Amino acid sequence: MNKKQREILERNIQLCRDRHIILPTYEQMRNPELIPEKIVSELKGHGLWDLFSLNLFRLTWKNEPVSFGGGFGGVNYIEIPPELSGVKARIVILIGKYFPTGAHKVGATFGPLVEKIVSGRFDPTHQKALWPSTGNYCRGGAYDSYLLGCKSIAVLPEEMSQERFNWLHKVGAEVIATPGCESNVKEIYDKVKELEETRGDEIVTLNQFSEFGNPLWHYAVTGPAMKEVFDDIKTKDSRFAALFLTQGSAGTLGSADFLRKKFPDIKVCAGEAVQCPTLLQNGYGGHRIEGIGDKHVPWVHNIRNMDMVAGIDDEDTIRLMRLFNEKEGKEYLKSKGLDKEFVDKLELFGISSIANLLGSIKMAKYYELNSDDIIFTVATDSMEMYESRLKEENEKRGKYSTMQAGMDFDSSLLAQSIDYMTEMNYYEKKRMHNLKYFTWVEQQGKTVDELNAQWYDKSYWDNHFGKAEEWDEKIKEFNERTAVIKEYL
């Protein structure tokens, strides 16, 4: 740490002392039973989304599933009945709605921001945190920034749902909309470069596609949460067979590196929209699966740890969004024998969550998995951010009907096939990894040496993902210096 960073660190300590801010550790986010009881007690007087600094301790999969005053319990998840999935394999989906902001991305933004605060590489008293995103990442970043006394800038595509923009303005973020839709990531990068050139030291960019604090959070928190659920629900013959996650920023795929160490035979599949087949076909395009990004390979994606890529048709995700949320769709599902309580929980799946469900079904069919096999995925967010999309679909296609529900159930759910799937050999993986060159070396200033290290150096990924304990020590030291934690011990 140089002199300037030490000076910034001192200012950050004073800022957190003045604002009464305590930073949680990765260990506490993984195991909230380690959170001091006085903090747990104080949280009972606050809502899950409140702009309250101790809500940083709610960056966990284990929040009580209530909007106000909840404590902590087990991991929030849903198991999909075979009557809905149409496959024998057990599909388990971790639920992101019960994070502050209603999406797990609020956890993934913690790592990049806090790492810079405790190492003196970001000065909230003079700088703004710049969050380039296709939606939930900049929402999570703006939320964490507010709780940590930082000003923020959110950069996201103009065609994202209106709910996202409304919420960002509510928390006081500076909001910049870029041209295009979910897959127009380069336009976001171009705007970031412009801001870095014109506003200089006023901003610090926290790019989810290149910040290792993003997948590190999932390696340290999401992966262990999945293992914990598996250990709770497994039978004598159960296998942790597969993990399906849409690529997006590749943050959640960081959990795959943890799980590979625990379950070496696991199959890991990265999903993307058929309409933008970047990994599958070096392709391009636009799509409607909000929350997964496209047209490049994130710098933080460990392609060597993948086994498969699957394309998801965005038309299927939109049709199932209506099936799961319209009254006629819910009634149809109940008529097929699905439990009312389960059907009512389908609103916990946002659009990318539905894509994760479909990808899990495709994996089950491809590998011919049976009832002893368990597939894990996540529901990144819920329908809370997509009500405007339902309204748009009704305006475009007309009122939803029971007949349409039956068609969507059969064609978009039960008829999922193994089309648009590639099981990756060594050279398929290398081809996909090499796509990083065009974005990161040619455009974003990364080096060929590091690109090669990602592929050839077996210690590269372990070194990045093995830093949670190191950051925990720095967080504890930071908290001790602010001295706020002493009030709760």
Helices and strands as residue ranges (DSSP letters): H 3-19, H 26-30, G 32-34, H 37-43, G 53-58, E 77-80, H 82-85, E 90-95, G 100-102, H 105-108, H 110-118, E 128-132, H 136-147, E 151-157, H 162-170, E 174-178, H 185-199, G 200-202, E 203-205, H 213-217, I 218-222, H 223-233, E 239-246, H 254-262, E 267-273, H 278-281, G 303-305, E 308-312, H 314-325, H 327-335, H 340-344, G 345-348, H 351-366, E 373-379, G 383-385, H 387-397, H 402-408, I 409-414, E 421-423, H 426-434, H 436-436, I 437-441, H 448-456, H 459-465, H 468-482, G 484-488
